[in-house]
Amino acid sequence: HITDNWDRRLCAAYLDAFLCEELLAQEGGVPLASSLFVSPPPSLEHRAFLAYAEEHLEEAETPAAYGLHPNSEVIELTRRTATLFDAIAELQPRASTGSGGMSLQEKAKRQLDDVLERLPAPFVMTDVEERMPAEDGASPFSNVLLQECARMNALLREMRRSLDELDRGLKGELSISEDMEKLVANLYDNRVPPSWETAAWPSLRPLATWLGNMLERQAQLSEWTVELLVPRVTWISGLFN
């Protein structure tokens, strides 16, 4: 990002130091790429350079060519693997194929009932605020925990609303909407529904472990609302903010 002559001078100094003929050397210094890729002879024409790169560079490309550690490729390979398995899971048949198999709706209904059974009740904010000690009512810690309880209530209400709506839809009391179909697919695939993610904290967990993590977060707030005292230990990463 060049804004003045000093920035231009600095960038020019870096370019003079890093973009040099030694960068293309195969021996000594920092190589441009791994030993699997040998630089083409400089006498080649433009088309020959392109053909050489397509033939030799595609399989030998390495993070070292970009000044990165070889282990940085693990992150990209992990991302590609996750994308591949997600695509495979989405292509799996949704209907039961045997006498003992469960259909999409049956598995989603079982998951729905399990979540509703474990879902705690929201905090009664008026009761919490009335029982809060007057001398501690305006402390930063109390304000943070009150905000956390409000955020947790919003998440719990959204989860119960969407699950109750889907339960009525599976029973035939409501027409199945597009949002209900997406919720069924997420429950079937063990994924956190987008509407829950919006009201929750950033997380990459699957639904099963995400639900357990949510219950642990709610339990910490529930313990605090019993005595309304500053806890001796606080699970900081278990808060929304």
Buried (B, 14 or more C-beta within 10 A) or exposed (E): EEEEEEEEEEEEEEEEEEEEEEEEEEEEEEBBBEEEBEEBEEEEEEEEEEEBEEEBBEEEBBBBBEEEEEEEBEEEEEEEEEEEEEEEEEEEEBEEEEEEEBEBBEBBBEBBEEBEEEBBEBBEEEEBEEEBEEEEEEEEEBEBBBEBBBBBBBBBEBBBEBBEBBBEBBEEEEEBEEBBBBBBBBBBBBBBBEBBBEBBBEEEBEBEEBBEBBEEBBEBBBEBBEEBEEEEEBEEEBBBE
